[in-house]
Amino acid sequence: MLRQIAIFLGLLVVESSPLAAQVTLDVSKLTCEQFAMYKVTNPKYLAVWLSGYDHGKRGDAVIDMQQLVANTEKLEDYCLKNPHVPMMKAAETILEPQKQ
């Protein structure tokens, strides 16, 4: 199941990217600037991937769609203010208070 989701999201990134030849994306290397300024793909696609990644780490298969939208907006705001922070670090910063 996780593999199918990863393949689906990978296809979304490839189809929406101006560089259609790029097949893979190392999310751990993305900066907030690349995320928030649409330099790689639509931030909403990456936010869905991040949500799945976070839920997968916790073994949680339930997605609160309103929370996903709110988290995406928080992450975009954070990234616009902190463009050089790695996107994964920004996501951890945004999501950490919710895990407690």
BARO-705439 format. One line per field, with one value per residue (C-alpha): residue in one letter; chain; x, y, z. Coordinates in nm, 3 decimals. Example, Ala and Ser with C-alpha at 12.3 -4.5 7.8 and 13.67 -1.06 7.14 Angstrom:
resn: (A_S);
chain: (A_A);
c1: (1.230_1.367);
c2: (-0.450_-0.106);
c3: (0.780_0.714);
This chain:
resn: (M_L_R_Q_I_A_I_F_L_G_L_L_V_V_E_S_S_P_L_A_A_Q_V_T_L_D_V_S_K_L_T_C_E_Q_F_A_M_Y_K_V_T_N_P_K_Y_L_A_V_W_L_S_G_Y_D_H_G_K_R_G_D_A_V_I_D_M_Q_Q_L_V_A_N_T_E_K_L_E_D_Y_C_L_K_N_P_H_V_P_M_M_K_A_A_E_T_I_L_E_P_Q_K_Q);
chain: (A_A_A_A_A_A_A_A_A_A_A_A_A_A_A_A_A_A_A_A_A_A_A_A_A_A_A_A_A_A_A_A_A_A_A_A_A_A_A_A_A_A_A_A_A_A_A_A_A_A_A_A_A_A_A_A_A_A_A_A_A_A_A_A_A_A_A_A_A_A_A_A_A_A_A_A_A_A_A_A_A_A_A_A_A_A_A_A_A_A_A_A_A_A_A_A_A_A_A_A);
c1: (0.000_0.275_0.461_0.150_0.106_0.472_0.440_0.121_0.280_0.590_0.376_0.203_0.539_0.662_0.342_0.326_0.695_0.828_1.120_0.923_1.243_1.304_1.172_1.277_1.289_1.500_1.262_1.529_1.726_1.443_1.456_1.162_1.221_1.187_0.870_0.691_0.796_0.676_1.035_0.992_0.619_0.294_0.346_0.013_0.150_0.448_0.223_0.020_0.343_0.463_0.134_0.158_0.520_0.438_0.133_0.332_0.603_0.336_0.142_-0.165_-0.390_-0.642_-0.613_-0.795_-0.838_-0.904_-0.585_-0.394_-0.506_-0.425_-0.081_-0.008_-0.090_0.125_0.415_0.389_0.383_0.679_0.875_0.812_0.961_1.248_1.347_1.682_1.549_1.524_1.161_1.166_1.295_1.022_0.760_0.892_0.872_0.513_0.394_0.578_0.333_0.044_0.208_0.221);
c2: (0.000_0.246_0.161_0.233_0.570_0.655_0.564_0.770_1.075_1.030_1.042_1.357_1.526_1.420_1.526_1.866_1.944_2.168_1.924_1.620_1.417_1.421_1.094_1.107_1.375_1.358_1.529_1.535_1.786_2.030_2.373_2.574_2.813_2.531_2.414_2.746_2.912_2.626_2.565_2.187_2.124_2.243_2.255_2.079_1.763_1.765_1.833_1.522_1.321_1.467_1.380_1.021_1.000_1.130_0.907_0.608_0.666_0.666_0.372_0.593_0.536_0.811_1.146_1.452_1.649_1.979_1.929_1.848_2.178_2.370_2.205_2.285_2.651_2.659_2.497_2.739_3.036_2.901_2.834_3.179_3.326_3.072_2.996_2.832_2.578_2.221_2.144_1.824_2.019_2.278_2.002_1.851_2.194_2.241_1.887_1.827_2.019_1.810_1.478_1.553);
c3: (0.000_0.097_-0.223_-0.431_-0.261_-0.321_-0.690_-0.723_-0.559_-0.769_-1.081_-0.957_-0.909_-1.253_-1.429_-1.262_-1.281_-1.555_-1.574_-1.684_-1.728_-1.352_-1.212_-0.848_-0.584_-0.268_-0.026_0.245_0.035_-0.037_0.119_0.239_-0.049_-0.301_-0.126_-0.075_-0.399_-0.627_-0.745_-0.758_-0.769_-0.617_-0.236_-0.186_-0.350_-0.117_0.181_0.099_0.078_0.409_0.573_0.450_0.559_0.907_0.945_0.821_1.080_1.350_1.207_1.178_0.877_0.957_0.780_0.908_0.586_0.766_0.967_0.647_0.491_0.811_0.836_0.472_0.529_0.846_0.662_0.370_0.610_0.807_0.489_0.345_0.664_0.680_0.319_0.394_0.645_0.510_0.436_0.643_0.946_0.895_0.880_1.203_1.367_1.252_1.333_1.663_1.886_1.747_1.842_2.214);
